[in-house]
Amino acid sequence: MKSVEEADYVIVGGGSAGGVLAGRLSQDPACRVALIEAGGSDRTRLCTVPGMVSIIHTTPKVKKRFDWGFYTAPQPHGAGRRIPYVRGRVVGGSSAINGMVYVRGHRQNYDDWEAEGCTGWGAADATRCYKQLEDWEGGEDAYRGAGGPIAVTRSRDLVPATQALVEAIAETCGVPVVDDYNGADQEGVGACQMNARGGRRYSSSEAFVQPALARPNFHLISGAAAARVVIEGGRAVGVELIDGDRRRIVRAAREVILCAGVIGSAHLLMLSGVGPAAHLRDHGIAAIADLPVGQNLHDHLFVPMTFLAPTARHRGTALHFLGGMVKEAMHKGDTWFSRTVFDALGFVRSSQAERGVPDIQLHCLPWSYPSPNQDRPVRPVVDKRPALTVMPTLIYPKSRGEVTLTSADPTAAPHIDPHFLEEEADRRLLIEGMKLVREIMASPRLGDIVQGELHPGPAFTSDAELAAELPNRIHTVYHPVGTCRMGVDDRAVVDPQLRVRGVDGLRVADASIMPRVIGGNTNAPSMMIGERCAELIAAAH
Ligand SMILES: Cc1cc2nc3c(=O)[nH]c(=O)nc-3n(C[C@H](O)[C@H](O)[C@H](O)COP(=O)(O)OP(=O)(O)OC[C@H]3O[C@@H](n4cnc5c(N)ncnc54)[C@H](O)[C@@H]3O)c2cc1C
């Protein structure tokens, strides 16, 4: 940890958004930037080599080093389960331990934010930021960027079973096979894009924090958790952090920016006196700004459906993993070990879809996936038979949950209750998605490939049986957003400049500011939020 007492910008959280923001701000040698990160270094092959991340997620002792270890409250619509709520605690944040799937979302998502008053966040502004971030293997065009710090490539050499699955999805759903779902139109099915290249993960650490370390104006303070924002006379003037067994303050000459993620940023604001006044009072914290911090929590859910397919891949054996490592050593960056586990993605419309925007995402894997109702013993059981897995995914959930304090002690985990599937429309959509997947798998295109459904299996056939089994099967995609909502109304926590309402010198920039989750995976949008925040700060100063 570097010892620094003051910086112009003090950023809390070196994750997807915070890493990008810190990297961008420190490109100006006149700006002193301090980045406070609770976790340690990501300079280990566990984080930097794509295939190795599975060790983190399946080995409890290793996981402890990189994950906050949160659990949700028992979920009434999730069979009463307390669902593990993985969040990266490491330089690079969740981008250092995630699945690397690269999706921007539908362009309409951003235009909707703008239409609700979030000026400067429409599709045109978002596209500019994405273009600045990307080094897309397909080269630059009106939508895509080349030459940026984040390498984006496509899954290659799909197994024949996945190729047939892609065609089956296109035919059954009446959508095109698309070359680039991040381009002009999202709707369709095609090879998954990922932030990896040459056997290396392009997290925000790889692309932004590591290059910044050589700059004399940049200070990374890792292994130190922020305890609160210091607010004096209505202005954020620094951050108090827990440095071993003592507390110290890093002062901010210009601004404090919270990038601690959807749980961390809401938690820190409340510990600092920014949140629902009555709730803060219950914990002995005086309210400086009475705002609905922690509300509007929402997340994507999927249901893994696995089908026996002898020409797909085996999974889950030590031999399979070791084989991957050996092949990767011989053919660097060119094996399944150097990629995301997802082969293809589909974006299709359900009967509830509004304004022609796809509302079901299909995550496709060439192997089986751990069944989520086995996550209580922590080490998931993977079906080792060769299989295709398709996960119908609810991308526009209507249910809303919350993050609240359990204590004024900053080391106590907050209470996380996503209220999964509380809204009936969410349950209906997932059941429709499951039935759609069955229709796809029964398509003649897959006749020689698919030999029956392994999970959930034929025991769950009617709508009533699927509805009864759904609570056991739902799985978070780890895409929570919304707890420090951006907007222009009285219930907004930050304004469209990402400034916390009622406190000067304080912004939030991470997944927590999304008013509504975008239709796709949330890592690229979180990095875009970091990029956009850097633009807003540059314009303000
Ligand atoms: C297992 C997993 C798989 C995923 N797979 C994908 C995927 O394939 N594709 C995709 O697009 N998205 C994926 N996601 C989601 C995506 O990674 C997140 O949406 C995104 O990283 C959120 O970015 P963020 O900046 O908001 O938060 P984070 O990246 O989580 O960063 C927050 C940072 O703040 C730090 N922090 C928190 N509190 C404090 C504190 N008090 N003091 C100091 N530091 C603090 C944390 O340690 C962390 O480093 C996945 C997430 C997980 C967990």
The ligand as a MOL file (V3000), in Angstrom:
LIG
                    3D

  0  0  0     0  0            999 V3000
M  V30 BEGIN CTAB
M  V30 COUNTS 53 58 0 0 0
M  V30 BEGIN ATOM
M  V30 1 C -19.0190 -14.2720 -10.6800 0
M  V30 2 C -19.4180 -13.1460 -11.5770 0
M  V30 3 C -19.5240 -13.3740 -12.9340 0
M  V30 4 C -19.9120 -12.3300 -13.7770 0
M  V30 5 N -19.8590 -12.5300 -15.1200 0
M  V30 6 C -20.0420 -11.4760 -15.9390 0
M  V30 7 C -19.8230 -11.5960 -17.3350 0
M  V30 8 O -19.4180 -12.6430 -17.8390 0
M  V30 9 N -20.0540 -10.5040 -18.1120 0
M  V30 10 C -20.5020 -9.3300 -17.6010 0
M  V30 11 O -20.7280 -8.3960 -18.3580 0
M  V30 12 N -20.7030 -9.1870 -16.2780 0
M  V30 13 C -20.4510 -10.2120 -15.4410 0
M  V30 14 N -20.5860 -10.0530 -14.1060 0
M  V30 15 C -21.0700 -8.7600 -13.6020 0
M  V30 16 C -20.0210 -7.6530 -13.6920 0
M  V30 17 O -18.7510 -8.1570 -13.4130 0
M  V30 18 C -20.4190 -6.5250 -12.7300 0
M  V30 19 O -21.6840 -6.0200 -13.0820 0
M  V30 20 C -19.4330 -5.3660 -12.7700 0
M  V30 21 O -18.1310 -5.8310 -12.5250 0
M  V30 22 C -19.8190 -4.3220 -11.7280 0
M  V30 23 O -18.8540 -3.3040 -11.7450 0
M  V30 24 P -18.7420 -2.2600 -10.5670 0
M  V30 25 O -17.6660 -1.3200 -10.9240 0
M  V30 26 O -20.0920 -1.7200 -10.2820 0
M  V30 27 O -18.3610 -3.1100 -9.2670 0
M  V30 28 P -17.1230 -4.0680 -8.9840 0
M  V30 29 O -16.4020 -4.4160 -10.2200 0
M  V30 30 O -17.6390 -5.1680 -8.1380 0
M  V30 31 O -16.1280 -3.1460 -8.1490 0
M  V30 32 C -16.3480 -2.6960 -6.8560 0
M  V30 33 C -14.9930 -2.6080 -6.1670 0
M  V30 34 O -15.1160 -1.8420 -4.9740 0
M  V30 35 C -14.3850 -2.4830 -3.9450 0
M  V30 36 N -14.9790 -2.0630 -2.6650 0
M  V30 37 C -16.2320 -2.2900 -2.2240 0
M  V30 38 N -16.4090 -1.7360 -1.0030 0
M  V30 39 C -15.2310 -1.1420 -0.6900 0
M  V30 40 C -14.7840 -0.4150 0.4390 0
M  V30 41 N -15.5650 -0.1860 1.5120 0
M  V30 42 N -13.5100 0.0570 0.4450 0
M  V30 43 C -12.6880 -0.1510 -0.6170 0
M  V30 44 N -13.0630 -0.8630 -1.7150 0
M  V30 45 C -14.3190 -1.3460 -1.7460 0
M  V30 46 C -14.5590 -3.9570 -4.2470 0
M  V30 47 O -13.5900 -4.7470 -3.5830 0
M  V30 48 C -14.4490 -3.9740 -5.7590 0
M  V30 49 O -13.1130 -4.0940 -6.1750 0
M  V30 50 C -20.2200 -11.0600 -13.2360 0
M  V30 51 C -20.0960 -10.8410 -11.8660 0
M  V30 52 C -19.6900 -11.8620 -11.0350 0
M  V30 53 C -19.5370 -11.5870 -9.5630 0
M  V30 END ATOM
M  V30 BEGIN BOND
M  V30 1 1 1 2
M  V30 2 1 2 3
M  V30 3 2 2 52
M  V30 4 2 3 4
M  V30 5 1 4 5
M  V30 6 1 4 50
M  V30 7 2 5 6
M  V30 8 1 6 7
M  V30 9 1 6 13
M  V30 10 2 7 8
M  V30 11 1 7 9
M  V30 12 1 9 10
M  V30 13 2 10 11
M  V30 14 1 10 12
M  V30 15 2 12 13
M  V30 16 1 13 14
M  V30 17 1 14 15
M  V30 18 1 14 50
M  V30 19 1 15 16
M  V30 20 1 16 17
M  V30 21 1 16 18
M  V30 22 1 18 19
M  V30 23 1 18 20
M  V30 24 1 20 21
M  V30 25 1 20 22
M  V30 26 1 22 23
M  V30 27 1 23 24
M  V30 28 2 24 25
M  V30 29 1 24 26
M  V30 30 1 24 27
M  V30 31 1 27 28
M  V30 32 2 28 29
M  V30 33 1 28 30
M  V30 34 1 28 31
M  V30 35 1 31 32
M  V30 36 1 32 33
M  V30 37 1 33 34
M  V30 38 1 33 48
M  V30 39 1 34 35
M  V30 40 1 35 36
M  V30 41 1 35 46
M  V30 42 1 36 37
M  V30 43 1 36 45
M  V30 44 2 37 38
M  V30 45 1 38 39
M  V30 46 1 39 40
M  V30 47 2 39 45
M  V30 48 1 40 41
M  V30 49 2 40 42
M  V30 50 1 42 43
M  V30 51 2 43 44
M  V30 52 1 44 45
M  V30 53 1 46 47
M  V30 54 1 46 48
M  V30 55 1 48 49
M  V30 56 2 50 51
M  V30 57 1 51 52
M  V30 58 1 52 53
M  V30 END BOND
M  V30 END CTAB
M  END
